[in-house]
Amino acid sequence: MRTMLSTALLVLLTGCVNLQKLEVVDHVDDHTDFAAIKTYTWAVGWPAGELEQHKRIVAAINKELAAHQLTESANGHGDVTVDYGVLWRTDGDLGLAGKVPDREIPSFPVMTLSVRVRDSGTGQDVYTARSDARVDAWGQVSATTLTTEVDRMFERYPIPKSTP
C-alpha cells in the first residue's frame, strides 16, 4: 500500500511544474549551412486535433519560415522538411502548494508545441524547438498565443529575420 501511494505521488509530481519553468527549448545543428537552405516542404507530424488550430499553427510556422528567408516548395521537394506536433497536459503550480485550502495543488492546462526542421536528403534534424505555454482551457489555444509561441520558437533560428 505504501509503495502504491509513493508511486502515485511520484507520478503526480512529475507532471507538476512552476509557471516560471514554461519556456522555449531549441537545438541547432552545428554542422548545417543554414544559408544554403532556401526551400521547405511539409511532412506529417502530430497535428492539432482541431482543423482551425492546425491551420493557425501551419500559417504561423509558414510566416516565421518566410521571415527567415525560406520558401515553401511548389513541387513538393524542398531542401528541408518541416513538421510540428501538439500535446496537451495538465500541470500543477507547486509554488502555491500548501497556501490554498485543503492543500490542493492548483492545476492549469499546458500546450506543448514542437517544430522540427529536417534535412531532406539525410533526414537529420537541423533545427528543433519546443514551447510549453499555459492556455486558458485544455485543448483550446487562442490565435494570439499560437503566434506568440511560434515566434518565440524561431527567435534563435540561425538565419536572421529579413527586414520588410
Stockholm file with secondary structure:
# STOCKHOLM 1.0

chainA/1-164         MRTMLSTALLVLLTGCVNLQKLEVVDHVDDHTDFAAIKTYTWAVGWPAGELEQHKRIVAAINKELAAHQLTESANGHGDVTVDYGVLWRTDGDLGLAGKVPDREIPSFPVMTLSVRVRDSGTGQDVYTARSDARVDAWGQVSATTLTTEVDRMFERYPIPKSTP
#=GR chainA/1-164 SS CHHHHHHHHHHHHHTCBCGGGCCEEEEECTTCCGGGCCEEEECCCBCCSSHHHHHHHHHHHHHHHHHTTCEECSSSCCSEEEEEEEEEEEEEBGGGTTSSGGGCCCEEEEEEEEEEEEETTTCCEEEEEEEEEECSBTTBCCHHHHHHHHHHHTTTCSSCCCCC
#=GC SS_cons         CHHHHHHHHHHHHHTCBCGGGCCEEEEECTTCCGGGCCEEEECCCBCCSSHHHHHHHHHHHHHHHHHTTCEECSSSCCSEEEEEEEEEEEEEBGGGTTSSGGGCCCEEEEEEEEEEEEETTTCCEEEEEEEEEECSBTTBCCHHHHHHHHHHHTTTCSSCCCCC
//
